[in-house]
Amino acid sequence: MSGIPPTEARYRLPLFPLPVVLSPRTPMPLLIFEPRYRAMVRDCLEGDGRFGMVYHDWDRQGPFLSEEGSVGFVAVIREHQGLNDGRSLLVVEGTERFRIVDGIESIAPYFEALVAPYVDFPSDPEELAARRARTIRLFHAVVASLAERPRQLPELESDEDVSFLIAQTVQADPTWHQHLLELRDEGERLALLDALFRAML
């Protein structure tokens, strides 16, 4: 992968590998029960409340090795409830994407890595606004065709990135969501969604 940010943009981040893909601006509940992740949550709450969620299916992929180049979302703890047995309930929200630059060996029982921001390549704003408007129209057409419509839909505006907000409503294999997450061009993400919606219509 090219376009690696400068060294000063890199930072250390605890990692939580799970077989799910976090979405931006969308709350996700988590039950924390493994001792190493209990420790991670304690450390995060004492710090800035941030950790990295990385898609990893232990059954398909085997052990997690903090592979260089893996892309995930930074999760921010919005709500925390400690349980009597030591477990805890969290509500986290995705903020920005990151890529793993290098794994870190530390005394912490959980995974950590050196990461860097993972941002889109530059695109033409006017062209993107038109592309977003087209995808939004397709999305609403699909929703209107459903026998049972979702109770809550994301608010979509053509002047901001809508690809991840729309994708979170799509029920698909996590590998599909991970592929979309790794695309660094919003136009490509929108094209992927357009193809899916046209097939549904």
GROMACS elastic network, one bead per residue, 0.5 to 0.9 nm:
[ bonds ]
;  ai    aj funct       b0    kb
    1     4     6  0.75218   500
    1    69     6  0.71900   500
    3   118     6  0.86564   500
    3   119     6  0.88039   500
    3   121     6  0.82255   500
    4     7     6  0.86473   500
    4    99     6  0.89810   500
    4   101     6  0.89465   500
    4   116     6  0.75555   500
    4   117     6  0.82555   500
    4   118     6  0.78280   500
    5     8     6  0.81485   500
    5     9     6  0.62326   500
    5    10     6  0.76459   500
    5   116     6  0.65607   500
    5   117     6  0.68802   500
    5   118     6  0.79663   500
    6     9     6  0.56034   500
    6    10     6  0.73710   500
    6   116     6  0.84649   500
    7    10     6  0.55218   500
    7    11     6  0.88595   500
    7   116     6  0.82451   500
    8    11     6  0.80082   500
    9   115     6  0.85972   500
    9   116     6  0.60698   500
    9   117     6  0.71457   500
   10   101     6  0.80935   500
   10   114     6  0.65065   500
   10   115     6  0.54373   500
   10   117     6  0.73321   500
   11   113     6  0.82902   500
   11   114     6  0.55218   500
   11   115     6  0.55138   500
   11   116     6  0.64576   500
   11   117     6  0.89999   500
   12   104     6  0.84987   500
   12   112     6  0.70129   500
   12   113     6  0.57453   500
   12   115     6  0.61812   500
   12   116     6  0.88039   500
   13    50     6  0.77422   500
   13    51     6  0.58461   500
   13    52     6  0.63329   500
   13    74     6  0.87136   500
   13   111     6  0.86924   500
   13   112     6  0.56248   500
   13   113     6  0.55915   500
   13   114     6  0.63825   500
   13   115     6  0.67533   500
   14    40     6  0.70971   500
   14    44     6  0.82792   500
   14    50     6  0.79312   500
   14    51     6  0.50221   500
   14    52     6  0.59723   500
   14    53     6  0.87646   500
   14   110     6  0.71672   500
   14   111     6  0.58852   500
   14   113     6  0.65693   500
   15    40     6  0.85943   500
   15    51     6  0.58462   500
   15    53     6  0.59378   500
   15    54     6  0.70078   500
   15    66     6  0.84112   500
   15   110     6  0.72877   500
   15   111     6  0.51863   500
   15   112     6  0.53378   500
   15   113     6  0.70442   500
   16    37     6  0.76089   500
   16    40     6  0.87230   500
   16    51     6  0.71766   500
   16    52     6  0.59725   500
   16    54     6  0.62946   500
   16    55     6  0.87171   500
   16   110     6  0.80053   500
   16   111     6  0.70933   500
   16   112     6  0.87283   500
   17    20     6  0.85397   500
   17    52     6  0.81391   500
   17    53     6  0.57494   500
   17    55     6  0.57639   500
   17    56     6  0.53976   500
   17    57     6  0.81402   500
   17    58     6  0.88528   500
   17    64     6  0.73613   500
   17    66     6  0.89516   500
   17   111     6  0.85651   500
   18    21     6  0.77957   500
   18    53     6  0.69826   500
   18    54     6  0.62741   500
   18    55     6  0.52822   500
   18    56     6  0.51530   500
   18    57     6  0.65454   500
   18    58     6  0.81153   500
   19    54     6  0.81220   500
   19    55     6  0.52101   500
   19    58     6  0.74993   500
   19   174     6  0.71801   500
   20    53     6  0.86289   500
   20    54     6  0.80001   500
   20    55     6  0.55927   500
   20    56     6  0.75017   500
   20    57     6  0.81795   500
   20   174     6  0.59140   500
   20   175     6  0.87558   500
   20   177     6  0.87370   500
   20   178     6  0.86769   500
   21    53     6  0.76566   500
   21    54     6  0.71913   500
   21    55     6  0.56482   500
   21    56     6  0.89880   500
   21    72     6  0.77562   500
   21    73     6  0.80607   500
   21   174     6  0.62781   500
   21   175     6  0.84894   500
   21   177     6  0.65385   500
   21   178     6  0.64087   500
   21   181     6  0.83720   500
   22    26     6  0.80726   500
   22    27     6  0.89389   500
   22    28     6  0.75216   500
   22    53     6  0.69388   500
   22    54     6  0.82418   500
   22    55     6  0.83418   500
   22    72     6  0.78263   500
   22    73     6  0.62915   500
   22    74     6  0.85986   500
   22    75     6  0.78737   500
   22    93     6  0.78616   500
   22    94     6  0.61328   500
   22   168     6  0.86677   500
   23    26     6  0.58175   500
   23    27     6  0.82422   500
   23    28     6  0.84079   500
   23    73     6  0.75370   500
   23    93     6  0.75829   500
   23    94     6  0.55971   500
   23    95     6  0.82419   500
   23   164     6  0.65670   500
   23   165     6  0.73424   500
   23   167     6  0.83716   500
   23   168     6  0.62949   500
   23   181     6  0.88868   500
   24    27     6  0.83684   500
   24    73     6  0.77511   500
   24    74     6  0.89464   500
   24    75     6  0.87813   500
   24    93     6  0.65502   500
   24    95     6  0.53813   500
   24    96     6  0.71218   500
   24    97     6  0.88165   500
   24   164     6  0.68128   500
   24   165     6  0.70868   500
   24   168     6  0.87103   500
   25    93     6  0.58353   500
   25    94     6  0.56998   500
   25    95     6  0.65452   500
   25   165     6  0.78176   500
   26    92     6  0.81668   500
   26    93     6  0.55729   500
   26    94     6  0.66088   500
   26   165     6  0.81651   500
   26   168     6  0.83159   500
   27    78     6  0.82908   500
   27    91     6  0.60793   500
   27    92     6  0.55496   500
   27    94     6  0.76154   500
   28    90     6  0.80763   500
   28    91     6  0.54377   500
   28    92     6  0.53041   500
   28    93     6  0.62751   500
   28    94     6  0.84812   500
   29    89     6  0.71782   500
   29    90     6  0.56050   500
   29    92     6  0.64449   500
   30    88     6  0.83103   500
   30    89     6  0.58738   500
   30    90     6  0.50607   500
   30    91     6  0.62200   500
   30    92     6  0.75389   500
   31    87     6  0.72654   500
   31    88     6  0.59986   500
   31    90     6  0.63986   500
   31    91     6  0.89706   500
   32    35     6  0.84525   500
   32    37     6  0.64643   500
   32    38     6  0.62332   500
   32    41     6  0.82147   500
   32    86     6  0.89273   500
   32    87     6  0.55632   500
   32    88     6  0.52274   500
   32    89     6  0.62816   500
   32    90     6  0.75011   500
   33    36     6  0.86016   500
   33    37     6  0.70829   500
   33    38     6  0.65008   500
   33    86     6  0.75091   500
   33    88     6  0.69328   500
   34    37     6  0.54602   500
   34    38     6  0.62124   500
   34    39     6  0.88021   500
   34    87     6  0.79571   500
   35    39     6  0.63198   500
   35    40     6  0.86744   500
   35    86     6  0.87156   500
   35    87     6  0.85771   500
   35   109     6  0.84485   500
   36    39     6  0.51578   500
   36    40     6  0.63191   500
   36    41     6  0.88382   500
   36   108     6  0.81975   500
   36   109     6  0.52365   500
   36   110     6  0.51948   500
   36   111     6  0.87584   500
   37    41     6  0.60746   500
   37    42     6  0.84717   500
   37   109     6  0.81172   500
   37   110     6  0.63486   500
   38    41     6  0.51895   500
   38    42     6  0.62943   500
   38    43     6  0.87329   500
   38    86     6  0.77551   500
   38    87     6  0.69764   500
   38    88     6  0.76106   500
   39    42     6  0.51151   500
   39    43     6  0.62560   500
   39    44     6  0.85836   500
   39   108     6  0.82048   500
   39   109     6  0.74484   500
   39   110     6  0.75661   500
   40    43     6  0.51837   500
   40    44     6  0.60883   500
   40    45     6  0.86136   500
   40    51     6  0.84147   500
   40   108     6  0.81666   500
   40   109     6  0.80126   500
   40   110     6  0.63688   500
   40   111     6  0.87716   500
   41    45     6  0.60494   500
   41    46     6  0.85449   500
   41    49     6  0.79525   500
   41    51     6  0.85922   500
   41    77     6  0.88668   500
   41    88     6  0.87110   500
   42    45     6  0.52470   500
   42    46     6  0.63476   500
   42    47     6  0.87408   500
   43    46     6  0.51256   500
   43    47     6  0.62816   500
   43    49     6  0.81966   500
   44    48     6  0.61389   500
   44    50     6  0.60220   500
   44    51     6  0.70662   500
   44    77     6  0.83058   500
   45    48     6  0.66227   500
   45    50     6  0.82273   500
   45    77     6  0.79451   500
   45    80     6  0.88628   500
   46    49     6  0.73111   500
   47    50     6  0.77897   500
   48    51     6  0.88966   500
   48    76     6  0.81750   500
   48    77     6  0.87957   500
   49    75     6  0.81833   500
   49    76     6  0.55604   500
   49    77     6  0.52987   500
   49    78     6  0.81452   500
   50    74     6  0.65906   500
   50    75     6  0.55904   500
   50    77     6  0.64707   500
   51    73     6  0.86367   500
   51    74     6  0.57745   500
   51    75     6  0.53888   500
   51    76     6  0.67230   500
   51    77     6  0.83782   500
   52    72     6  0.65754   500
   52    73     6  0.58635   500
   52    75     6  0.57141   500
   52    76     6  0.86886   500
   52    97     6  0.89296   500
   52    98     6  0.80501   500
   52   112     6  0.88061   500
   53    71     6  0.89625   500
   53    72     6  0.56104   500
   53    73     6  0.55249   500
   53    74     6  0.62327   500
   53    75     6  0.63955   500
   53    94     6  0.87104   500
   54    70     6  0.74685   500
   54    71     6  0.66644   500
   54    73     6  0.68517   500
   54    74     6  0.88502   500
   55    70     6  0.85712   500
   55    71     6  0.80896   500
   55    72     6  0.68074   500
   55   174     6  0.79428   500
   55   175     6  0.83485   500
   55   178     6  0.71188   500
   56    59     6  0.89312   500
   56    60     6  0.83827   500
   56    61     6  0.69786   500
   56    62     6  0.86859   500
   56    63     6  0.88956   500
   56    64     6  0.70728   500
   57    60     6  0.54099   500
   57    61     6  0.56437   500
   57    62     6  0.73865   500
   57    63     6  0.89362   500
   57    64     6  0.87072   500
   58    61     6  0.52642   500
   58    63     6  0.61845   500
   58    64     6  0.72763   500
   59    62     6  0.58232   500
   59    63     6  0.87300   500
   61    64     6  0.77143   500
   64    67     6  0.77496   500
   64   111     6  0.89250   500
   65    68     6  0.88145   500
   65   103     6  0.77589   500
   65   111     6  0.88188   500
   66    69     6  0.88465   500
   66    70     6  0.74966   500
   66   100     6  0.71732   500
   66   102     6  0.73714   500
   66   103     6  0.53236   500
   66   104     6  0.83925   500
   66   111     6  0.75743   500
   66   112     6  0.78716   500
   66   113     6  0.69125   500
   67    70     6  0.58561   500
   67   100     6  0.69369   500
   67   101     6  0.83410   500
   67   102     6  0.74241   500
   67   103     6  0.71147   500
   68    71     6  0.89090   500
   68    99     6  0.76272   500
   68   100     6  0.50657   500
   68   101     6  0.52467   500
   68   102     6  0.55286   500
   68   103     6  0.72259   500
   69    99     6  0.55052   500
   69   100     6  0.51169   500
   69   101     6  0.62402   500
   69   102     6  0.83431   500
   70    98     6  0.83149   500
   70    99     6  0.54238   500
   70   100     6  0.53809   500
   70   101     6  0.83122   500
   70   182     6  0.87481   500
   71    97     6  0.69364   500
   71    98     6  0.56535   500
   71   100     6  0.65416   500
   71   118     6  0.76219   500
   71   178     6  0.82580   500
   71   181     6  0.75775   500
   71   182     6  0.63855   500
   72    96     6  0.85411   500
   72    97     6  0.56239   500
   72    98     6  0.55222   500
   72    99     6  0.64124   500
   72   100     6  0.82867   500
   72   118     6  0.88305   500
   72   178     6  0.83868   500
   72   181     6  0.77282   500
   72   182     6  0.83620   500
   73    94     6  0.58563   500
   73    95     6  0.66983   500
   73    96     6  0.56593   500
   73    98     6  0.60154   500
   73    99     6  0.86705   500
   73   181     6  0.87692   500
   74    93     6  0.81854   500
   74    94     6  0.56396   500
   74    95     6  0.56318   500
   74    96     6  0.55822   500
   74    97     6  0.61186   500
   74    98     6  0.69003   500
   75    92     6  0.57756   500
   75    93     6  0.53511   500
   75    95     6  0.63121   500
   75    96     6  0.82079   500
   76    91     6  0.85075   500
   76    92     6  0.52976   500
   76    93     6  0.53350   500
   76    94     6  0.64402   500
   76    95     6  0.71298   500
   77    80     6  0.70928   500
   77    90     6  0.67269   500
   77    91     6  0.60876   500
   77    93     6  0.67101   500
   78    90     6  0.74642   500
   78    91     6  0.55749   500
   78    92     6  0.53608   500
   78    93     6  0.68253   500
   79    89     6  0.79796   500
   79    90     6  0.54912   500
   79    92     6  0.69794   500
   80    88     6  0.69523   500
   80    89     6  0.57848   500
   80    91     6  0.66600   500
   80    92     6  0.88963   500
   81    87     6  0.87968   500
   81    88     6  0.55165   500
   81    89     6  0.50499   500
   81    90     6  0.64734   500
   82    85     6  0.85166   500
   82    86     6  0.68162   500
   82    87     6  0.63075   500
   82    89     6  0.64349   500
   82    90     6  0.87079   500
   83    86     6  0.55864   500
   83    87     6  0.52809   500
   83    88     6  0.52936   500
   83    89     6  0.75204   500
   84    87     6  0.72533   500
   84    88     6  0.86631   500
   85    88     6  0.85896   500
   94    97     6  0.82990   500
   96   117     6  0.75329   500
   96   118     6  0.78703   500
   96   119     6  0.84054   500
   97   116     6  0.87107   500
   97   117     6  0.61557   500
   97   118     6  0.52744   500
   97   119     6  0.70091   500
   97   181     6  0.81770   500
   97   182     6  0.89230   500
   98   115     6  0.62364   500
   98   116     6  0.54706   500
   98   119     6  0.79514   500
   99   114     6  0.87183   500
   99   115     6  0.55126   500
   99   116     6  0.55560   500
   99   117     6  0.64253   500
   99   118     6  0.57743   500
  100   103     6  0.72704   500
  100   113     6  0.64215   500
  100   114     6  0.61236   500
  100   116     6  0.66489   500
  101   113     6  0.72954   500
  101   114     6  0.54603   500
  101   115     6  0.50216   500
  101   116     6  0.65963   500
  102   113     6  0.57414   500
  102   114     6  0.51515   500
  102   115     6  0.69780   500
  103   111     6  0.81080   500
  103   112     6  0.63966   500
  103   114     6  0.61388   500
  103   115     6  0.86236   500
  104   111     6  0.76685   500
  104   112     6  0.55137   500
  104   114     6  0.67240   500
  105   108     6  0.83346   500
  105   111     6  0.81737   500
  105   112     6  0.74241   500
  105   113     6  0.83312   500
  106   109     6  0.79295   500
  106   110     6  0.87505   500
  106   111     6  0.84505   500
  106   112     6  0.76743   500
  107   110     6  0.87187   500
  108   111     6  0.75319   500
  108   112     6  0.81462   500
  118   182     6  0.86949   500
  118   184     6  0.79982   500
  119   184     6  0.64811   500
  119   185     6  0.89118   500
  120   123     6  0.83265   500
  120   183     6  0.78208   500
  120   185     6  0.54604   500
  120   186     6  0.71942   500
  121   184     6  0.58802   500
  121   185     6  0.59683   500
  121   186     6  0.86507   500
  122   125     6  0.89512   500
  122   185     6  0.79450   500
  123   126     6  0.89447   500
  123   127     6  0.79532   500
  123   128     6  0.71977   500
  123   185     6  0.76060   500
  123   186     6  0.81756   500
  123   187     6  0.83519   500
  124   127     6  0.54098   500
  124   128     6  0.61859   500
  124   129     6  0.87566   500
  125   128     6  0.51107   500
  125   129     6  0.61646   500
  125   130     6  0.88111   500
  125   159     6  0.82539   500
  126   129     6  0.51387   500
  126   130     6  0.64934   500
  126   131     6  0.87557   500
  126   159     6  0.89187   500
  127   130     6  0.53103   500
  127   131     6  0.63008   500
  127   132     6  0.87022   500
  127   187     6  0.89041   500
  128   132     6  0.60228   500
  128   133     6  0.85431   500
  128   158     6  0.80826   500
  128   159     6  0.83191   500
  128   160     6  0.89763   500
  128   161     6  0.87249   500
  128   186     6  0.76688   500
  128   187     6  0.66727   500
  129   132     6  0.51228   500
  129   133     6  0.62061   500
  129   134     6  0.87466   500
  129   157     6  0.88483   500
  129   158     6  0.50775   500
  129   159     6  0.57951   500
  129   160     6  0.78220   500
  129   161     6  0.89151   500
  130   133     6  0.51513   500
  130   134     6  0.63805   500
  130   135     6  0.88258   500
  130   158     6  0.73667   500
  131   134     6  0.52232   500
  131   135     6  0.63730   500
  131   136     6  0.86846   500
  131   158     6  0.82293   500
  131   187     6  0.69897   500
  131   190     6  0.72418   500
  131   191     6  0.85765   500
  132   135     6  0.51282   500
  132   136     6  0.60590   500
  132   137     6  0.86117   500
  132   157     6  0.80335   500
  132   158     6  0.52570   500
  132   159     6  0.80495   500
  132   160     6  0.83172   500
  132   161     6  0.77518   500
  132   162     6  0.69106   500
  132   163     6  0.79635   500
  132   186     6  0.89885   500
  132   187     6  0.82828   500
  132   190     6  0.70829   500
  133   136     6  0.50914   500
  133   137     6  0.62590   500
  133   138     6  0.87366   500
  133   157     6  0.78734   500
  133   158     6  0.54381   500
  133   159     6  0.89869   500
  134   137     6  0.52009   500
  134   138     6  0.63561   500
  134   139     6  0.86517   500
  134   194     6  0.83855   500
  135   138     6  0.50445   500
  135   139     6  0.60300   500
  135   140     6  0.86311   500
  135   162     6  0.88245   500
  135   163     6  0.85566   500
  135   190     6  0.64838   500
  135   191     6  0.81524   500
  135   193     6  0.73121   500
  135   194     6  0.59704   500
  135   197     6  0.86169   500
  136   140     6  0.62164   500
  136   141     6  0.85648   500
  136   156     6  0.72152   500
  136   157     6  0.83266   500
  136   158     6  0.79604   500
  136   162     6  0.82287   500
  136   166     6  0.83019   500
  137   140     6  0.52671   500
  137   141     6  0.61830   500
  137   142     6  0.87362   500
  138   141     6  0.50075   500
  138   142     6  0.62699   500
  138   143     6  0.86873   500
  138   194     6  0.69841   500
  138   197     6  0.64274   500
  138   198     6  0.75118   500
  138   201     6  0.88224   500
  139   142     6  0.51939   500
  139   143     6  0.62946   500
  139   144     6  0.86699   500
  139   166     6  0.77153   500
  139   193     6  0.85484   500
  139   194     6  0.81602   500
  139   197     6  0.66735   500
  140   144     6  0.60569   500
  140   145     6  0.86153   500
  141   144     6  0.50945   500
  141   145     6  0.63267   500
  141   146     6  0.89844   500
  141   197     6  0.85857   500
  141   201     6  0.79586   500
  142   145     6  0.51395   500
  142   146     6  0.65886   500
  142   197     6  0.65099   500
  142   198     6  0.84363   500
  142   200     6  0.70225   500
  142   201     6  0.63784   500
  143   146     6  0.54051   500
  143   147     6  0.87781   500
  143   148     6  0.86573   500
  143   149     6  0.61594   500
  143   150     6  0.77477   500
  144   147     6  0.81888   500
  144   149     6  0.73126   500
  145   148     6  0.87815   500
  145   149     6  0.84114   500
  145   201     6  0.77365   500
  146   149     6  0.56809   500
  146   150     6  0.88137   500
  148   151     6  0.89224   500
  149   152     6  0.87140   500
  150   153     6  0.66551   500
  150   169     6  0.86419   500
  153   156     6  0.88134   500
  153   166     6  0.86880   500
  153   169     6  0.79572   500
  154   165     6  0.64948   500
  154   166     6  0.71972   500
  154   169     6  0.85220   500
  155   162     6  0.89470   500
  155   165     6  0.84210   500
  156   159     6  0.88600   500
  156   160     6  0.80517   500
  156   161     6  0.87548   500
  156   162     6  0.62817   500
  156   165     6  0.78683   500
  156   166     6  0.82509   500
  157   160     6  0.60393   500
  157   161     6  0.81610   500
  157   162     6  0.72059   500
  158   161     6  0.74921   500
  158   162     6  0.73819   500
  159   162     6  0.86895   500
  161   164     6  0.73738   500
  161   165     6  0.80006   500
  161   186     6  0.72568   500
  162   165     6  0.51750   500
  162   166     6  0.60908   500
  162   167     6  0.84481   500
  162   186     6  0.86787   500
  162   190     6  0.84124   500
  163   166     6  0.53547   500
  163   167     6  0.60224   500
  163   168     6  0.87485   500
  163   180     6  0.87647   500
  163   186     6  0.68755   500
  163   187     6  0.87836   500
  163   189     6  0.61570   500
  163   190     6  0.58661   500
  163   193     6  0.77145   500
  164   168     6  0.62205   500
  164   180     6  0.81883   500
  164   181     6  0.78003   500
  164   189     6  0.83096   500
  165   168     6  0.55564   500
  165   169     6  0.74521   500
  166   169     6  0.56737   500
  166   170     6  0.72603   500
  166   193     6  0.82275   500
  167   170     6  0.52379   500
  167   171     6  0.84777   500
  167   177     6  0.74128   500
  167   180     6  0.83826   500
  167   193     6  0.73402   500
  168   171     6  0.78001   500
  168   177     6  0.82834   500
  170   177     6  0.87833   500
  171   174     6  0.88120   500
  172   175     6  0.81543   500
  172   176     6  0.64533   500
  172   177     6  0.72174   500
  173   176     6  0.54948   500
  173   177     6  0.69567   500
  173   178     6  0.89401   500
  174   177     6  0.50205   500
  174   178     6  0.60737   500
  174   179     6  0.85683   500
  175   179     6  0.60966   500
  175   180     6  0.86288   500
  176   179     6  0.51291   500
  176   180     6  0.63808   500
  176   181     6  0.86388   500
  177   180     6  0.51112   500
  177   181     6  0.61143   500
  177   182     6  0.87554   500
  178   182     6  0.62828   500
  178   183     6  0.89133   500
  179   182     6  0.52775   500
  179   183     6  0.66633   500
  180   183     6  0.54002   500
  180   184     6  0.87570   500
  180   188     6  0.85241   500
  180   189     6  0.59557   500
  180   192     6  0.78372   500
  181   184     6  0.80135   500
  181   189     6  0.83624   500
  183   186     6  0.74073   500
  183   188     6  0.69776   500
  183   189     6  0.65688   500
  184   187     6  0.89623   500
  184   188     6  0.79876   500
  184   189     6  0.82944   500
  185   188     6  0.53743   500
  185   189     6  0.66222   500
  185   190     6  0.88700   500
  186   190     6  0.61167   500
  186   191     6  0.85140   500
  187   190     6  0.50808   500
  187   191     6  0.61174   500
  187   192     6  0.86547   500
  188   191     6  0.50067   500
  188   192     6  0.62609   500
  188   193     6  0.87433   500
  189   192     6  0.51304   500
  189   193     6  0.64227   500
  189   194     6  0.86748   500
  190   193     6  0.50521   500
  190   194     6  0.60122   500
  190   195     6  0.86268   500
  191   195     6  0.61802   500
  191   196     6  0.86353   500
  192   195     6  0.53709   500
  192   196     6  0.64759   500
  192   197     6  0.88577   500
  193   196     6  0.51121   500
  193   197     6  0.61649   500
  193   198     6  0.86094   500
  194   197     6  0.51493   500
  194   198     6  0.60732   500
  194   199     6  0.85404   500
  195   198     6  0.52806   500
  195   199     6  0.62647   500
  195   200     6  0.87554   500
  196   199     6  0.52277   500
  196   200     6  0.63820   500
  196   201     6  0.88483   500
  197   201     6  0.62304   500
  198   201     6  0.50529   500
